[in-house]
Amino acid sequence: MEALVKQSTRNDTVLEFVLCIGSYEEIIQGKPFLLNESLQSFLVNHRVVMAKEIVEIRYPSPKNQLELELEAASYDFF
């Protein structure tokens, strides 16, 4: 997991994290940065993600990326 995050940081790629927090599943997408190697915590989109919360790490599908871009455009953030 740590190697995948480091590789993603070097290659400047986006990852998708599936988290299990309590009994809820949450999906976070973004460019991860290794924050603390001893605690195995990462910073993804201004959020600290603990390694113990991660269920799956995957590359986002192009379909999901397009949906996110359309959603962001509808809010006129840019």
C-alpha positions as CSV (number, residue, x, y, z in Angstrom):
1,M,0.0,0.0,0.0
2,E,2.7,2.4,0.9
3,A,4.6,1.6,-2.3
4,L,1.5,2.3,-4.4
5,V,1.1,5.7,-2.7
6,K,4.7,6.6,-3.2
7,Q,4.5,5.5,-6.9
8,S,1.4,7.6,-7.4
9,T,3.1,10.6,-5.9
10,R,6.1,10.2,-8.1
11,N,4.0,9.7,-11.2
12,D,1.4,12.4,-10.3
13,T,-1.5,10.0,-10.7
14,V,-4.9,10.0,-9.0
15,L,-6.0,7.1,-6.9
16,E,-9.4,6.0,-5.5
17,F,-9.5,4.9,-1.8
18,V,-12.4,2.8,-0.5
19,L,-12.6,3.4,3.2
20,C,-14.5,1.6,6.0
21,I,-15.2,4.1,8.8
22,G,-17.4,2.5,11.5
23,S,-20.0,0.6,9.5
24,Y,-20.0,3.1,6.6
25,E,-18.1,2.8,3.3
26,E,-16.7,6.0,1.8
27,I,-14.9,6.5,-1.5
28,I,-12.2,9.3,-1.7
29,Q,-10.5,10.1,-5.0
30,G,-7.4,12.3,-5.3
31,K,-3.6,12.5,-5.3
32,P,-2.2,11.0,-2.1
33,F,0.7,12.3,-0.2
34,L,2.5,10.3,2.5
35,L,2.2,12.2,5.7
36,N,3.5,9.9,8.4
37,E,5.2,6.6,7.6
38,S,5.2,5.4,11.2
39,L,1.4,5.9,11.6
40,Q,0.8,5.0,7.9
41,S,-1.4,8.0,7.4
42,F,-2.0,9.8,4.0
43,L,-3.3,13.1,3.0
44,V,-5.9,12.9,0.2
45,N,-7.9,16.0,-0.8
46,H,-7.3,17.8,2.5
47,R,-8.3,14.7,4.5
48,V,-6.1,12.5,6.6
49,V,-6.7,8.8,5.8
50,M,-5.4,6.1,8.2
51,A,-4.1,2.9,6.7
52,K,-6.4,0.9,9.0
53,E,-9.5,2.5,7.4
54,I,-8.5,1.5,3.8
55,V,-10.3,-1.4,2.3
56,E,-9.2,-1.0,-1.3
57,I,-7.0,1.2,-3.4
58,R,-7.6,1.4,-7.1
59,Y,-7.1,3.6,-10.1
60,P,-10.4,5.5,-11.0
61,S,-12.2,4.4,-14.1
62,P,-12.6,7.0,-16.9
63,K,-16.4,6.9,-16.5
64,N,-16.2,8.0,-12.9
65,Q,-13.8,10.8,-13.8
66,L,-16.1,12.2,-16.4
67,E,-19.0,12.1,-13.9
68,L,-16.9,14.0,-11.3
69,E,-15.9,16.6,-13.8
70,L,-19.5,17.2,-14.9
71,E,-20.6,17.5,-11.3
72,A,-17.8,20.0,-10.5
73,A,-18.7,22.0,-13.6
74,S,-22.4,22.2,-12.5
75,Y,-21.3,23.8,-9.2
76,D,-19.1,26.4,-11.1
77,F,-16.1,26.0,-8.8
78,F,-13.7,27.0,-11.5
